[in-house]
Amino acid sequence: MKHIHYPLNQEIRSIGGYYKILEEGILDFQGDKVLFNLKAAHVDNSCCGSGGVGFISVLGYIVSWKSEKNEEGYPVTEVRRIKDKRSQGQIREILKKKYPYMNIVEFD
């Protein structure tokens, strides 16, 4: 899977609102490097009202770091998804301790 490194704190718009990547991080985990992002999402263009949430998006194990650029010139990293539920649980626990103010940890 390929991950595009968008600039931090830039609105990435969708139909109901936007999200921002607040921080990009790398976690050492059992001999591998895990790429994750802290994100904030805000709904501001929805018929159901407005609101927001902060969350951690775990992108996967890094295979090749910023090894190419996309058509817009942003760096691209190749990652391998983390499918093992036990590893996901351990990573979730580590990240929740490190970022206790983030309630949600999702695996892409």
Kinemage of the C-alpha trace (Angstrom):
@kinemage 1
@onewidth
@group {chain A} dominant
@subgroup {mainchain}
@vectorlist {calphas} color= white
{ca met a 1} P 0.000 0.000 0.000
{ca lys a 2} L 1.235 3.497 -0.746
{ca his a 3} L 0.929 6.397 1.691
{ca ile a 4} L 1.130 10.010 0.539
{ca his a 5} L 2.763 12.412 3.017
{ca tyr a 6} L 0.519 15.468 2.929
{ca pro a 7} L 1.676 18.621 4.756
{ca leu a 8} L 0.828 18.894 8.439
{ca asn a 9} L -2.098 21.081 9.530
{ca gln a 10} L -3.461 21.447 5.994
{ca glu a 11} L -7.201 20.925 5.497
{ca ile a 12} L -8.017 17.867 3.402
{ca arg a 13} L -11.619 18.465 2.372
{ca ser a 14} L -14.407 15.975 1.809
{ca ile a 15} L -18.123 16.313 1.230
{ca gly a 16} L -19.065 16.790 4.914
{ca gly a 17} L -16.017 18.582 6.245
{ca tyr a 18} L -12.276 18.117 6.485
{ca tyr a 19} L -9.469 16.521 8.412
{ca lys a 20} L -5.945 17.620 9.218
{ca ile a 21} L -2.832 15.594 9.871
{ca leu a 22} L -1.526 17.059 13.112
{ca glu a 23} L 1.547 14.888 13.548
{ca glu a 24} L 3.298 12.073 11.738
{ca gly a 25} L 5.080 9.475 13.830
{ca ile a 26} L 7.108 6.291 13.647
{ca leu a 27} L 6.825 3.647 16.340
{ca asp a 28} L 9.497 0.977 16.848
{ca phe a 29} L 7.588 -2.273 17.265
{ca gln a 30} L 9.123 -5.753 17.423
{ca gly a 31} L 11.935 -4.942 14.999
{ca asp a 32} L 9.711 -3.066 12.543
{ca lys a 33} L 8.887 0.614 12.059
{ca val a 34} L 5.184 1.474 12.201
{ca leu a 35} L 3.991 4.663 10.499
{ca phe a 36} L 1.078 6.499 12.111
{ca asn a 37} L -0.636 9.893 11.947
{ca leu a 38} L -2.479 11.924 14.554
{ca lys a 39} L -5.496 13.449 12.830
{ca ala a 40} L -8.338 15.795 13.666
{ca ala a 41} L -11.581 15.589 11.723
{ca his a 42} L -14.230 18.291 11.659
{ca val a 43} L -17.717 18.078 10.191
{ca asp a 44} L -18.762 21.546 9.090
{ca asn a 45} L -20.843 20.957 5.976
{ca ser a 46} L -23.373 18.327 6.993
{ca cys a 47} L -27.140 18.291 7.286
{ca cys a 48} L -26.782 16.592 10.680
{ca gly a 49} L -24.838 19.374 12.401
{ca ser a 50} L -21.200 19.956 13.172
{ca gly a 51} L -18.614 18.334 15.401
{ca gly a 52} L -15.121 16.957 15.523
{ca val a 53} L -12.908 14.136 16.712
{ca gly a 54} L -9.224 13.409 17.136
{ca phe a 55} L -7.842 10.009 16.227
{ca ile a 56} L -4.723 8.032 15.413
{ca ser a 57} L -4.462 6.402 12.008
{ca val a 58} L -2.000 3.491 11.904
{ca leu a 59} L -0.860 3.165 8.311
{ca gly a 60} L 1.317 0.056 8.574
{ca tyr a 61} L 4.856 -1.266 8.667
{ca ile a 62} L 7.260 0.862 6.630
{ca val a 63} L 8.579 -1.009 3.573
{ca ser a 64} L 10.270 1.911 1.777
{ca trp a 65} L 10.474 5.426 3.234
{ca lys a 66} L 9.605 8.320 0.901
{ca ser a 67} L 10.994 6.375 -2.053
{ca glu a 68} L 9.027 8.282 -4.701
{ca lys a 69} L 6.814 11.329 -5.270
{ca asn a 70} L 3.255 11.453 -6.550
{ca glu a 71} L 2.035 13.631 -9.425
{ca glu a 72} L 1.514 16.556 -7.013
{ca gly a 73} L 5.109 16.291 -5.746
{ca tyr a 74} L 4.296 14.852 -2.314
{ca pro a 75} L 6.571 12.093 -0.962
{ca val a 76} L 5.178 8.545 -1.013
{ca thr a 77} L 6.056 5.767 1.430
{ca glu a 78} L 5.240 2.126 0.845
{ca val a 79} L 3.696 0.415 3.873
{ca arg a 80} L 2.489 -3.100 4.651
{ca arg a 81} L -0.847 -3.320 6.457
{ca ile a 82} L -0.920 -4.671 9.985
{ca lys a 83} L -3.470 -7.479 9.854
{ca asp a 84} L -2.531 -9.465 12.955
{ca lys a 85} L -5.093 -8.680 15.684
{ca arg a 86} L -2.631 -9.309 18.501
{ca ser a 87} L -0.109 -6.861 17.034
{ca gln a 88} L -2.894 -4.346 16.456
{ca gly a 89} L -3.919 -4.630 20.109
{ca gln a 90} L -0.345 -4.141 21.332
{ca ile a 91} L 0.221 -1.151 19.040
{ca arg a 92} L -3.129 0.351 20.073
{ca glu a 93} L -2.155 0.025 23.750
{ca ile a 94} L 1.255 1.676 23.206
{ca leu a 95} L -0.233 4.584 21.243
{ca lys a 96} L -3.060 5.162 23.741
{ca lys a 97} L -0.492 5.435 26.544
{ca lys a 98} L 1.599 7.844 24.486
{ca tyr a 99} L -1.423 9.932 23.370
{ca pro a 100} L -4.071 9.510 26.112
{ca tyr a 101} L -6.152 12.389 24.717
{ca met a 102} L -6.823 10.447 21.490
{ca asn a 103} L -9.759 8.069 21.948
{ca ile a 104} L -9.686 6.276 18.609
{ca val a 105} L -6.897 4.194 17.064
{ca glu a 106} L -7.733 2.893 13.600
{ca phe a 107} L -5.760 0.618 11.310
{ca asp a 108} L -5.880 1.497 7.610
